[in-house]
Amino acid sequence: MYRSRSVRTAAITLRLFLVGACIPLVACENLEKRAQYLTGAEAFEWESDNRFHIKGEKDMWGQADVFDQTLSVFFRGFPPGTTLTVGLETATADDKGVATVETNIAALFGSLPTDAVATSEATLEGAFITITPPNKDAIEVPLPPKTIYGVKDTLLSAAQGPVLFTGETNAEGPIRSAIWWRYSEQVVTGAPAPTVADIDAVVIIERPGASTTKNCTDYVDDKGNPQPDVIIKLKDTTVTMYERRTGRKVATKTFAPVDECPDWLTVKKGIKEVRDSHEPWDEIQAWITTQLSA
C-alpha cells in the first residue's frame, strides 16, 4: 500500500517528536532513581581534597573549594530536589541535578591554632556539608582538610566590627590576651592563647606620615670608605586595641618618633638612603600589657 509523501512525512515527524519527547523524561527519571546511591557519607569518594563523586556513579560528582573566607560547593547529576546545605546557606538541585552554595566560613577559624595565623596559610579541619535527597534523611559529609588563607585579615577586621567564631556571642568580657604584629613577627601578649578563639583583643599599629626628618652622617663601608648620609623620616606610631568579640575600641595611644640615628645599616654602597624612624617596641609592649585584665 502506498501513502502520499505528505502522509509519510507527517508520520515520520510524529515518530521523531515522540522519541524526542522521551529523552528529557528518561533523563529526569534516571536522575530521580539516583537517590538510591546516596546511602550515607561513605558513598562520597574524594578524588582529591576538593573533588568528589558518588561511589560507582561518576556522573554524580561535585567540588568544594575555599577562596579566602568563602567555601564554595556544587554538585551535578544528583536527583532533582536534593538539598545542599553549607553553613547557614541551602540550595536545591534543579531538574538537571545541579546545586551550588557559597558561604563565609570565617566563623570556623576559631578552632585553628594561634600559631597558624603567623603563616600565609593554615589547614582547616572538621568542616562538613549536608546532603538531603528527596524523602530521605540528611547526610553529613565531612570535607577533607582545607587550606585557607587570610586568618590574619579576619582578625584585623575587628577594627570594623565584631569578629565572632562558632559558638560565640558579642557579649563583652575581660581582655586577657591580645595579638599584634611587630613587622612580620606575630606577638601574643598576656594570657596564653592556644587557639584563635582564645584571642580577646586585636592590636593595630599604624604609622602616620612624617612631618620632620633627621640627617644621619658619618657612615662608612667595611673598608672605612665614607658613605652618603641617611635621611630618617621621624614618624609617630599609633597603637589601637580592639576587643575582638564586640569590635569596641578599647584604647589608643600615639608614641612619639624615636629620634635616633641607626648604628649601622645594610645598604647599597654609594646610594643615599631614606628610612623611617624605628618604632618604640618596648614602650608599645608595656602599654599593651597595661590594657589587659589580670
C-alpha positions as CSV (number, residue, x, y, z in Angstrom):
1,M,0.0,0.0,0.0
2,Y,1.2,3.4,-0.9
3,R,0.8,6.6,1.1
4,S,1.2,10.1,-0.2
5,R,4.5,11.9,0.6
6,S,2.8,14.3,2.9
7,V,1.3,11.5,5.0
8,R,4.7,9.7,5.2
9,T,6.3,13.0,6.2
10,A,3.7,13.6,8.9
11,A,4.2,10.1,10.3
12,I,8.0,10.4,10.4
13,T,7.6,13.8,12.1
14,L,5.3,12.4,14.7
15,R,7.6,9.5,15.5
16,L,10.6,11.9,15.8
17,F,8.5,14.1,18.1
18,L,7.6,11.1,20.3
19,V,11.2,9.9,20.5
20,G,12.4,13.4,21.3
21,A,9.8,13.9,24.0
22,C,11.0,10.8,25.8
23,I,14.6,11.9,26.1
24,P,14.1,14.5,28.8
25,L,11.6,12.2,30.6
26,V,14.1,9.4,30.6
27,A,16.9,11.7,31.8
28,C,14.7,13.0,34.6
29,E,13.6,9.5,35.6
30,N,17.2,8.4,35.7
31,L,18.2,11.3,37.9
32,E,15.4,10.6,40.3
33,K,16.4,6.9,40.6
34,R,19.9,8.0,41.6
35,A,18.7,8.7,45.1
36,Q,19.3,5.0,45.8
37,Y,23.1,5.7,45.6
38,L,23.0,8.3,48.4
39,T,23.3,5.8,51.2
40,G,25.5,7.8,53.6
41,A,28.7,9.7,53.9
42,E,30.6,6.5,52.8
43,A,29.1,6.9,49.3
44,F,31.1,10.1,48.8
45,E,34.5,9.3,47.4
46,W,37.1,12.1,47.3
47,E,39.3,12.1,44.2
48,S,41.4,15.0,45.7
49,D,41.0,17.5,48.5
50,N,38.3,19.3,46.5
51,R,36.6,17.0,44.1
52,F,34.3,14.0,44.9
53,H,32.0,11.6,43.1
54,I,29.4,9.0,44.3
55,K,30.7,5.5,44.6
56,G,30.2,3.7,41.3
57,E,28.5,6.7,39.7
58,K,31.0,9.0,38.0
59,D,28.2,11.2,36.6
60,M,27.2,12.1,40.2
61,W,30.0,14.4,41.3
62,G,30.9,17.7,42.9
63,Q,33.5,20.0,44.2
64,A,34.3,22.0,47.3
65,D,36.8,24.9,47.2
66,V,37.9,27.6,49.6
67,F,38.6,31.1,48.4
68,D,39.8,33.5,51.2
69,Q,36.9,33.3,53.7
70,T,34.4,31.7,51.3
71,L,33.6,28.0,50.9
72,S,32.0,27.2,47.5
73,V,30.4,23.8,47.0
74,F,28.5,22.5,44.0
75,F,27.2,19.1,42.7
76,R,25.7,17.9,39.5
77,G,23.9,14.7,38.4
78,F,22.0,14.4,41.7
79,P,18.3,13.7,42.0
80,P,16.2,16.9,41.4
81,G,15.1,18.3,44.8
82,T,18.2,17.2,46.6
83,T,19.2,20.0,49.0
84,L,22.8,21.1,49.6
85,T,23.5,22.9,52.9
86,V,26.7,24.6,53.7
87,G,26.8,26.5,57.0
88,L,23.6,28.6,57.0
89,E,23.1,28.5,53.2
90,T,21.0,26.0,51.3
91,A,20.3,25.3,47.7
92,T,18.1,22.8,45.9
93,A,19.1,20.7,42.9
94,D,17.3,21.8,39.7
95,D,15.8,19.5,37.0
96,K,19.4,18.9,35.8
97,G,20.5,17.8,39.2
98,V,22.7,20.8,39.8
99,A,23.0,22.9,43.0
100,T,25.6,25.5,44.2
101,V,26.2,27.2,47.5
102,E,28.7,29.7,48.8
103,T,29.1,30.6,52.5
104,N,31.5,32.6,54.7
105,I,33.5,30.2,56.9
106,A,35.4,32.7,58.9
107,A,33.4,31.5,61.9
108,L,35.3,28.2,61.8
109,F,38.7,29.9,62.1
110,G,38.4,29.9,65.9
111,S,39.5,26.3,66.1
112,L,42.8,27.0,64.4
113,P,46.0,27.1,66.4
114,T,47.1,30.7,67.0
115,D,50.5,29.8,65.6
116,A,48.8,29.3,62.2
117,V,48.0,33.0,62.0
118,A,51.6,33.8,61.6
119,T,51.9,31.8,58.4
120,S,50.4,32.7,55.0
121,E,48.2,29.6,55.1
122,A,46.5,27.3,57.6
123,T,44.7,24.0,57.5
124,L,41.1,23.9,58.5
125,E,39.7,20.5,59.6
126,G,36.2,19.4,60.8
127,A,34.1,21.2,58.1
128,F,31.2,19.4,56.6
129,I,28.3,19.7,54.1
130,T,24.8,18.3,54.4
131,I,23.1,16.5,51.5
132,T,19.4,15.7,51.8
133,P,17.9,13.6,49.0
134,P,14.1,13.9,48.4
135,N,12.1,12.0,51.0
136,K,15.3,10.7,52.7
137,D,17.4,11.5,55.8
138,A,20.1,14.2,55.7
139,I,23.7,13.0,55.2
140,E,26.5,14.9,56.8
141,V,29.6,14.7,54.6
142,P,32.9,15.6,56.2
143,L,35.2,17.6,54.0
144,P,38.9,16.8,53.6
145,P,41.3,19.2,55.4
146,K,41.1,22.6,53.5
147,T,44.0,25.0,53.0
148,I,42.8,28.5,53.9
149,Y,44.3,32.0,53.8
150,G,43.5,35.3,55.3
151,V,43.2,34.4,59.0
152,K,45.2,37.5,59.9
153,D,43.0,39.7,57.8
154,T,40.0,38.2,59.5
155,L,41.3,39.2,62.9
156,L,42.3,42.7,61.7
157,S,38.7,43.3,60.6
158,A,37.9,43.7,64.3
159,A,38.6,47.4,63.6
160,Q,35.3,47.4,61.5
161,G,33.2,45.3,63.8
162,P,32.8,42.1,65.9
163,V,34.8,39.0,64.8
164,L,32.9,36.0,66.1
165,F,33.7,32.3,65.9
166,T,31.4,29.3,66.2
167,G,29.5,29.3,69.5
168,E,30.5,32.9,70.5
169,T,28.3,35.9,71.1
170,N,29.3,39.6,71.1
171,A,29.0,39.8,74.9
172,E,31.8,41.9,76.4
173,G,34.2,40.1,78.7
174,P,37.6,40.5,80.2
175,I,40.5,41.1,77.9
176,R,43.3,38.7,78.9
177,S,45.2,38.2,75.7
178,A,46.0,40.4,72.7
179,I,47.5,39.7,69.4
180,W,49.7,42.2,67.4
181,W,52.4,42.3,64.8
182,R,56.0,43.6,65.1
183,Y,56.8,43.9,61.4
184,S,56.1,40.4,60.2
185,E,56.5,38.8,63.7
186,Q,53.3,37.8,65.4
187,V,53.2,38.6,69.1
188,V,50.6,37.4,71.7
189,T,50.7,39.5,74.9
190,G,49.0,38.4,78.2
191,A,47.4,35.0,78.9
192,P,48.3,32.1,76.6
193,A,46.0,31.8,73.5
194,P,46.5,28.3,72.1
195,T,43.6,28.8,69.5
196,V,42.4,31.8,67.6
197,A,39.2,31.8,69.6
198,D,41.3,32.4,72.8
199,I,42.4,35.8,71.5
200,D,40.4,38.6,73.2
201,A,41.8,41.7,71.6
202,V,43.5,42.7,68.3
203,V,46.1,45.5,68.3
204,I,46.6,47.5,65.1
205,I,49.8,49.5,64.6
206,E,49.8,52.4,62.2
207,R,52.4,55.0,61.2
208,P,51.1,58.4,60.0
209,G,53.2,60.4,57.5
210,A,56.3,62.1,58.7
211,S,56.4,65.8,59.4
212,T,60.1,66.2,60.0
213,T,63.3,64.4,59.0
214,K,66.7,63.8,60.6
215,N,70.0,63.8,58.7
216,C,72.4,61.0,59.9
217,T,76.0,61.2,58.9
218,D,79.5,59.7,59.3
219,Y,78.7,56.2,57.8
220,V,81.5,54.2,56.3
221,D,81.6,50.9,54.5
222,D,83.5,47.7,55.6
223,K,86.8,49.2,54.3
224,G,86.3,52.6,56.0
225,N,85.3,54.5,52.9
226,P,82.8,57.3,53.6
227,Q,79.2,56.6,52.6
228,P,76.3,59.1,51.8
229,D,74.2,60.5,54.6
230,V,71.0,58.7,55.6
231,I,67.7,60.6,55.9
232,I,65.4,59.4,58.7
233,K,61.7,60.3,58.4
234,L,60.5,60.8,62.0
235,K,57.2,59.1,62.2
236,D,54.7,58.8,65.1
237,T,53.4,55.3,65.9
238,T,49.7,55.0,66.7
239,V,48.6,51.8,68.5
240,T,44.9,50.9,68.9
241,M,43.4,48.0,70.7
242,Y,40.0,46.5,69.7
243,E,38.0,44.0,71.6
244,R,37.6,41.1,69.1
245,R,34.1,39.9,70.0
246,T,32.5,43.3,70.1
247,G,34.7,45.4,67.8
248,R,34.8,48.0,70.6
249,K,37.8,50.3,70.6
250,V,39.4,49.7,74.0
251,A,42.1,52.3,73.9
252,T,44.5,54.1,71.6
253,K,47.9,55.8,72.1
254,T,50.3,57.7,69.9
255,F,54.0,57.3,70.5
256,A,56.5,60.0,69.5
257,P,59.2,59.2,66.9
258,V,62.4,57.6,68.0
259,D,64.8,60.4,67.3
260,E,67.9,58.4,66.8
261,C,70.3,57.5,64.0
262,P,70.9,53.8,63.3
263,D,74.3,52.5,64.5
264,W,74.6,50.5,61.2
265,L,72.7,49.9,58.0
266,T,72.6,47.3,55.3
267,V,72.5,49.5,52.2
268,K,73.9,49.6,48.7
269,K,77.3,51.3,48.6
270,G,77.2,54.9,47.4
271,I,73.4,55.1,47.5
272,K,71.7,57.8,49.6
273,E,69.1,56.1,51.8
274,V,65.8,57.3,53.2
275,R,64.4,55.4,56.1
276,D,61.5,55.5,58.6
277,S,62.4,56.0,62.2
278,H,62.2,52.9,64.4
279,E,59.1,52.1,66.4
280,P,59.4,52.1,70.2
281,W,58.7,48.4,70.6
282,D,59.4,48.1,74.3
283,E,57.1,51.0,75.1
284,I,54.4,49.6,72.9
285,Q,54.6,46.2,74.6
286,A,54.4,47.8,78.0
287,W,51.4,49.8,77.0
288,I,49.5,46.8,75.6
289,T,50.2,44.9,78.8
290,T,48.6,47.8,80.9
291,Q,45.3,47.4,78.9
292,L,44.9,43.7,79.8
293,S,42.9,42.2,82.7
294,A,44.9,40.4,85.3
